């Protein structure tokens, strides 16, 4: 399920194969967020009123939070649970560090 690859400079180097349903759900959410961000860019280019842009930015933040909740739940049900079952309690420290970074 989870593998390690030290060639990734942008992240932990670990990788996870996701099932089709999880992958499609996460990608669909990201594509919608991408579209919302492009919409904000267009609003700015078209001199939209500040509060209208702020409301759209708030919608993007909400969508990203929702994405994080789904991804975190999947992570806990799979990666974290599997590691604990296999005796790797260090995953709890990793999860706590991740949560601390998310809450900044």
C-alpha atoms as a printed R data frame, in Angstrom:
    type eleno elety resid chain resno       x      y       z
1   ATOM     1    CA   UNK     A     1   0.000  0.000   0.000
2   ATOM     2    CA   UNK     A     2   2.671  2.472   1.022
3   ATOM     3    CA   UNK     A     3   6.209  2.511  -0.327
4   ATOM     4    CA   UNK     A     4   9.252  4.687   0.152
5   ATOM     5    CA   UNK     A     5  11.097  6.535  -2.603
6   ATOM     6    CA   UNK     A     6  13.809  8.976  -1.596
7   ATOM     7    CA   UNK     A     7  13.884 10.655  -5.032
8   ATOM     8    CA   UNK     A     8  11.009 13.043  -4.283
9   ATOM     9    CA   UNK     A     9  12.405 16.434  -3.182
10  ATOM    10    CA   UNK     A    10   8.976 17.972  -2.443
11  ATOM    11    CA   UNK     A    11   7.625 15.500   0.104
12  ATOM    12    CA   UNK     A    12   8.450 12.680   2.513
13  ATOM    13    CA   UNK     A    13   9.432 10.348  -0.306
14  ATOM    14    CA   UNK     A    14   6.697  7.894   0.647
15  ATOM    15    CA   UNK     A    15   4.103  6.868  -1.900
16  ATOM    16    CA   UNK     A    16   0.660  5.314  -1.700
17  ATOM    17    CA   UNK     A    17  -1.283  3.516  -4.376
18  ATOM    18    CA   UNK     A    18  -4.902  4.622  -4.171
19  ATOM    19    CA   UNK     A    19  -7.865  2.638  -5.388
20  ATOM    20    CA   UNK     A    20  -9.769  4.056  -8.368
21  ATOM    21    CA   UNK     A    21 -12.651  5.421  -6.301
22  ATOM    22    CA   UNK     A    22 -10.416  7.356  -3.901
23  ATOM    23    CA   UNK     A    23  -8.227  8.637  -6.738
24  ATOM    24    CA   UNK     A    24 -11.185  9.812  -8.834
25  ATOM    25    CA   UNK     A    25 -12.872 11.490  -5.864
26  ATOM    26    CA   UNK     A    26  -9.729 13.391  -4.884
27  ATOM    27    CA   UNK     A    27  -8.947 14.367  -8.485
28  ATOM    28    CA   UNK     A    28 -12.510 15.592  -9.072
29  ATOM    29    CA   UNK     A    29 -12.284 17.744  -5.960
30  ATOM    30    CA   UNK     A    30  -8.959 19.207  -7.099
31  ATOM    31    CA   UNK     A    31 -10.260 19.907 -10.606
32  ATOM    32    CA   UNK     A    32 -13.236 21.799  -9.136
33  ATOM    33    CA   UNK     A    33 -10.876 23.788  -6.904
34  ATOM    34    CA   UNK     A    34  -8.654 24.516  -9.896
35  ATOM    35    CA   UNK     A    35 -11.695 25.829 -11.761
36  ATOM    36    CA   UNK     A    36 -12.657 28.000  -8.800
37  ATOM    37    CA   UNK     A    37  -9.147 29.480  -8.669
38  ATOM    38    CA   UNK     A    38  -9.272 30.209 -12.411
39  ATOM    39    CA   UNK     A    39 -12.610 31.909 -11.805
40  ATOM    40    CA   UNK     A    40 -11.007 34.134  -9.176
41  ATOM    41    CA   UNK     A    41  -8.221 34.971 -11.611
42  ATOM    42    CA   UNK     A    42 -10.834 35.973 -14.196
43  ATOM    43    CA   UNK     A    43 -12.673 38.065 -11.627
44  ATOM    44    CA   UNK     A    44  -9.469 39.927 -10.846
45  ATOM    45    CA   UNK     A    45  -8.696 40.431 -14.532
46  ATOM    46    CA   UNK     A    46 -12.225 41.793 -15.039
47  ATOM    47    CA   UNK     A    47 -11.989 44.207 -12.110
48  ATOM    48    CA   UNK     A    48 -14.596 42.418  -9.994
49  ATOM    49    CA   UNK     A    49 -15.576 44.029  -6.718
50  ATOM    50    CA   UNK     A    50 -13.368 43.128  -3.739
51  ATOM    51    CA   UNK     A    51 -16.068 41.454  -1.656
52  ATOM    52    CA   UNK     A    52 -17.139 39.289  -4.589
53  ATOM    53    CA   UNK     A    53 -13.569 38.022  -4.935
54  ATOM    54    CA   UNK     A    54 -13.237 37.504  -1.187
55  ATOM    55    CA   UNK     A    55 -16.370 35.351  -1.147
56  ATOM    56    CA   UNK     A    56 -14.958 33.190  -3.932
57  ATOM    57    CA   UNK     A    57 -11.624 32.875  -2.111
58  ATOM    58    CA   UNK     A    58 -13.556 31.747   0.954
59  ATOM    59    CA   UNK     A    59 -15.287 29.094  -1.167
60  ATOM    60    CA   UNK     A    60 -11.884 27.826  -2.362
61  ATOM    61    CA   UNK     A    61 -10.624 27.672   1.224
62  ATOM    62    CA   UNK     A    62 -13.705 25.689   2.201
63  ATOM    63    CA   UNK     A    63 -13.201 23.305  -0.727
64  ATOM    64    CA   UNK     A    64  -9.540 22.781   0.238
65  ATOM    65    CA   UNK     A    65 -10.545 22.094   3.837
66  ATOM    66    CA   UNK     A    66 -13.049 19.535   2.606
67  ATOM    67    CA   UNK     A    67 -10.358 17.928   0.430
68  ATOM    68    CA   UNK     A    68  -8.054 17.737   3.467
69  ATOM    69    CA   UNK     A    69 -10.763 16.108   5.602
70  ATOM    70    CA   UNK     A    70 -11.387 13.397   3.006
71  ATOM    71    CA   UNK     A    71  -7.663 12.776   2.457
72  ATOM    72    CA   UNK     A    72  -6.942 12.715   6.201
73  ATOM    73    CA   UNK     A    73  -9.777 10.256   6.863
74  ATOM    74    CA   UNK     A    74  -8.518  7.978   4.083
75  ATOM    75    CA   UNK     A    75  -4.960  8.261   5.432
76  ATOM    76    CA   UNK     A    76  -6.026  7.306   8.944
77  ATOM    77    CA   UNK     A    77  -8.165  4.376   7.751
78  ATOM    78    CA   UNK     A    78  -5.420  2.960   5.548
79  ATOM    79    CA   UNK     A    79  -1.833  4.101   6.097
80  ATOM    80    CA   UNK     A    80  -2.060  4.820   9.821
81  ATOM    81    CA   UNK     A    81  -4.173  1.768  10.677
82  ATOM    82    CA   UNK     A    82  -1.996 -0.557   8.587
83  ATOM    83    CA   UNK     A    83   1.206  0.761  10.176
84  ATOM    84    CA   UNK     A    84  -0.181  0.335  13.687
85  ATOM    85    CA   UNK     A    85  -1.352 -3.210  12.875
86  ATOM    86    CA   UNK     A    86   2.179 -3.954  11.645
87  ATOM    87    CA   UNK     A    87   3.726 -2.662  14.873
88  ATOM    88    CA   UNK     A    88   4.988  0.669  13.498
89  ATOM    89    CA   UNK     A    89   3.855  3.069  16.206
90  ATOM    90    CA   UNK     A    90   6.116  5.795  14.769
91  ATOM    91    CA   UNK     A    91   3.261  6.536  12.356
92  ATOM    92    CA   UNK     A    92   1.450  8.207  15.263
93  ATOM    93    CA   UNK     A    93   4.276 10.750  15.629
94  ATOM    94    CA   UNK     A    94   4.173 11.337  11.877
95  ATOM    95    CA   UNK     A    95   0.417 11.923  12.051
96  ATOM    96    CA   UNK     A    96   0.780 14.309  14.991
97  ATOM    97    CA   UNK     A    97   3.479 16.298  13.136
98  ATOM    98    CA   UNK     A    98   1.254 16.463  10.066
99  ATOM    99    CA   UNK     A    99  -1.730 17.678  12.090
100 ATOM   100    CA   UNK     A   100   0.420 20.343  13.749
101 ATOM   101    CA   UNK     A   101   1.571 21.596  10.342
102 ATOM   102    CA   UNK     A   102  -1.998 21.626   9.045
103 ATOM   103    CA   UNK     A   103  -3.182 23.689  11.998
104 ATOM   104    CA   UNK     A   104  -0.700 26.534  11.537
